[in-house]
Amino acid sequence: MNRIAIPVFSYRPDNYVAVLKHLGAEPLVIGAFDSAEHFDGLLLPGGCDVNPVWYGQPNLGSQGINDAEDDLQMKMLEEFIRAKKPVLGVCRGMQLINVYFGGSLVQNIAERDTHNGDGARDCLHGAVASKDSWLAHLYGEHVYVNSHHHQAVDRLGDGIVLNQFAEDGILEGFTHRKYPIWAVQWHPERCGFSISGGKDFTMQRFLKESSLSMLAEGTGNKNTDRLADGRMVYRFFLDRCKGE
């Protein structure tokens, strides 16, 4: 069973824990630095904004900054890079990886209405993957995904390879040229599937009303037909943690 470190203490990452357990992994939420020797992979989840001091900018719209969490996740990322163990970044996690490698972020995107939902729920939008990329192999070149963010990758970090864009040009996925690192800006832990457990877990309760209406139109809707099953991202990651 894959042991996956999730370094976060500002909130309970229940969605990430639920999908990893659903796929047979052992997620371990940690609030302090730990050695990569104790884990098979690292998941950097969504959350508050990365402090812009990490990429040399003043605060121009970053919110909910948690310096201690930034520091912990940067140190854990560095630890797994040194150990050459798999890393998956989601939303903030993708942004943090880009910043670690010397990239920067757009602190408040103009396309916020398309990507940030209604403040509590996600949006659905189209995304296009680069041919032969890991995301194209999972979903094909065209797919619909869910988003909930107001920041985005701007200048690319060293070694980052673009894999997927939203239809408006916002970067939605990448990998690293040298290290076993994959990342998405969208939220695969709550996209395109439902699982049962100790509490209700259905993707519908995370979607804003306009996106719910889109789903309600049924299988004849082109958006619904191409909605990504987010479990595939986590299966891909867990297979790499096994060395496959």
N, C-alpha and C positions, 0 to 999 in steps of 0.2 A: 504493500500500500504506500503510495506516494505521500510523503510528509511535506506540506506546503506552508511556508512561513508567510504570514500576512502582518506586516509591521504597521499597526495603527492603534491609537488609544483615544482619539478624539470622538469616536463613535463606535457602535457595534456593527461590524461588517456582515450582517446576517445574510444578505443576498449572496455574497461570495462564499460564505461558509456553506450555505444550503446547496448551491450548485456543485461545489467540490465534493461534498459528502454524497450527493446524488450520483456522481460519477465515480465513486469508490475511493476517493482520496481522503487524506486526513489533514484538514486545515488546522493550523495552529496560529491563533492571533497572539502576537507578542508586542509588549510595550517597552521592551528594552533590547539593546543590541544582543545578538546571539550569533554563534559561529555557523557558517554555511555547512559545516560538517554534520550538523544535526538535521538537515533538511535535504529534500530532493529538488526543490524549486522555490522561487520567490514570486509572490503575487503582490504587486504594488497597486492598490485599489484607488477608486475615486475618492474625492474628499474636498477639502478647502483648497484655496489657491496657494501655489508656491510663492514664497516671498520673492519679489522681483530683485532684491539685492543679490540673489544667486546669479542673475544674468545682467547685472550692472545697470539696472533702471530704478528710477524712483517709483513709488506707488502711484499708478495711473488708473486705478480701478480694481486692483486685487482685493479680495474679500476673505474674511475669516482666517487670516494668516496664523499659523501655528508653527513657530520656529523650532520647537522641540521635535515636532513630528517631521518637519523637513529634514532636520539633522539626523534623526533615526533612520528615515528611509534612504537618505543619501548614503549613510554608512552601510546599511544593509545591501544596497545596490552595489556599492564598491566591493563589499565582501563576496558577493555572488559572482561578480565579474572576475575577481581574482581567482575564485574557485572554478570558473568556467562552467557554472551551473545555470540551468534555464531560468529566465526571468520573463514574466508577463506583466505588462503595464496596461491599466484600464483608466481612461479619462485623465484625471490628475496624474495617475501613474505614468501614462504616456508622456505627459508634459514634463514631469520630473525627470524621466529618462533623457529626454531631449536636452533639458537644462544641464544635467550631469555631464553630458558630452560637449558642452559649450554652446548650445543653442539658446534661443530666446523664445518668448511667448508674446502673442497679442493679448494685452491685458483685458480688453473689452471689445469683442468682435462686433462689427456692424450687423452681422447676420444673426444676432442674438435671438430673434423671434423664431427663427428656423431651428435653432439648436438648443435653446434653453427651456423650451416648453412654457408652462404657465407659472414657473417658479417652484412647483411641487411635483409636476409630472413630466414625462419625456415627450419629445417630438419624434415622429417618423419622417425620414427623408431618404432620398436615393443616394447611393454611393457607387463609385466606379473603381474597380481594382485594376492594378497594372497586370498585363498579361504575364502568366507564369509565376506570379507572386503567390505566397502562401494563402492569402485571402481569396485570390482568384481560383486556386485549387479547391478551397473549401466551398465557395459560393458561386463561382462563375464571376464574370467581369462586372455584372450589374446586379445589385441587390438593394433592398431597403433595410435600414438599420434605425436604432433609436438613439437619441442624443439628449443630454442634459448638461450643458456647459456654456459658459460665457467667455471662456478663453480658448486659445488655440495655439498650435505650434506656429512660430514665425520663422526665424533663422534656424536652419537645420544644424544639429550638433554633428560633430565629427563621426563619420562612419554610418550615419543614419541613411537608410534606403527607403524612399517613399514607396508605399504599396497601395494605398487607397485614398480617394478624395470624395468629398461630398459633391453634389452637383453644382454647388456654389463656389467650389474651390477650396473649402476648408479641409485640411489634412485629417483623414480618418484612420489611417493605419500605417505602420512602418515596421521594419526590422533593422537589425544592425549587421553591417558587412562582416564584422569579425567575431562578434560574441553571440551566444544563443539567447537573443533578446527579441521579443515580439511585443507589439503594442497596438491597441486600438483606442480611438477617442470615444467610441460609442460604448454601450453597456451590455455586453453579451450575457451577463449573469441574470438579466431580466428581459431578454428579447426572444420572441418567437417560440416559447415553450411554457409549459406549466408543470410544476411538480407539487406533490403533496408532502406534508410533513407535520411538524408540531404546530404550524400556523398556516393560514391561507397564503399561498404563494402563486399568484397568477400574474402574467405580464400585463393583463388589462388594467390592474389597479395602479400601474405605474405610468399609464399613458394619458396625455391630455385629451380633452373631449374631442377635438378635431381628429386626432389619430384613432380614437375609439370608433368614431363614425366611419373612418376609413376601413377599419377591420370589420365592422358590422355589415359592410356591403357584401361580404362573402368572398368565396373563392374566385368569382369572376373578376374581382378587382386586381389589376396588374400589380398593385403595391403589395397586397396580401399574398399573392402568388409568389412573390420574390422576397418575402420577409425572412431575414436571416434567423436561423436557429442558433442562438448564442452558445448552446452546449458544444457546438463544433469547435469553437475557439478554445474552450477549456479542454476538450478531448485532445486537440492538437498539442496544446501545452503539456498536458499530463503524459502524452505519449513521448514527448521529448524528455520529460523528467525520468522516464523509464529507459531512455537511451535509444528509443526507436526512431 
